Amino acid sequence: MLLRRAARGFLLLGLLLASGWQSAAAIQLSLPQPAGPAMWRLQAEGATVYFLGSFHLLPPTLAWRDERVTGAMREARTVVFEVDMPDSQEGAVNAMMMRRAALPAGRTLQDELDVETYAHLTRVVARTPLQMPVLERTKPWFVATALVVGYMMQQGADPALGVDAVLAREARASGKTIAAFETIEQQLDLLESMSREEPNFLVMDTIRFIENPEGLLARTIDAWKSGDTDTLARVMEDDLDGYEGAYDRFIADRNAAWVPEIEAMIRKGGVYFVVVGAGHLVGDRNVIGLLEAKGYQIERF
């Protein structure tokens, strides 16, 4: 839930996505008022692991928390996120991101993109608060992330209100242990790899999202908020279909890498609350399914 997927993951992905530039409040009002986001519970001898799929940017009017989330936070001694980024490190992380986003001396964004993509991007940026001379010095992954996160924030979404951000602040305030599956550097490596291999696809796919966002945004939030895991899986898999190998790289391979770490938690014992992008808990080769295949008993609750 950084990337176009990060973007939709930092974005959406959750990660993460309004008819023509409608308000976030209007999107929220279109949602049903159901059971809430999907959660799972794994219980083994001496260990309990709760799972919640995160949406990384949310509008302030969208209520998502219920007694299940509150109970899991109360019981858990350790809360596990995709990455751990304390507020105290925000400045250093932003500086590192900007260093990595910068193009080599002598190259510009126009050198990275084909003529059609660059021209379309220029027209889109002119309708936003972003400035093309600034983006001109950055890599395509950063441009895509800036576009989609900026768009989401224009719609009223706020990274500070994302599920993982809210729960991380609460975990720190209550003195819980915080763990992470990945580092910011690892996530940026993924973005950079896509930026190098498919820069035009990355930028144009982000533009298509911004210019025709109603279906993806409304369907994704609706599915996530209502716990409709089948629809959420279809939306997120479709979102990555245009780039060969993207689902493996951004979702399935990372899921497989996290499972041994979860098994180590189970062996250690205790109560854990795993909060990761919603796309990692649904669809093909998701974390829940991989653990069930190893014999663990997991229930929706």
ABEGO torsion letter per residue (X at the ends): XXEAAAAAAXXXXOGXXXBGGBBAAAAAAABBBBAEBBBBBBBBBGBBBBBBBBBABBBAABBABBAAAAAAAAABABBBBABBBBAAAAAAAAAAAAAAABBBBGBBAAAABBAAAAAAAAAAAAABABBAAAAAABBAAAAAAAAAAAAAAAAGBBAAABAAAAAAAAAAAAGBBBBBABBAAAAAAAAAAAAAABAAAAAAAAAAAAABAAAAAAAAAAAAAAGBAAAAAAAAAAAAAABBGAAAAAAAAAAAAAAAAAAAAAAAEEBBBBBBBAAAABEBGBAAAAAAAAGBBBBBX
